[in-house]
């Protein structure tokens, strides 16, 4: 979850369900996450509009709120062997 005053430093557009993730960093715990509307994300940081064209299966990172975004293909998650 985004804490008040913390910048969004990691944005992911998921390939499997086309969901979006807006995080303070790539390493967040599942229990810390929450669902909020896109309009609220734009209230928190209007710069997120620049990433509206981020393709599914890609993520963008930046070091600080004023840094340039670096866009990369999100690596595929390893498949679990032996799973039915």
Helices and strands as residue ranges (DSSP letters): E 10-13, E 20-23, G 30-32, H 38-44, G 46-51, E 58-61, E 70-73
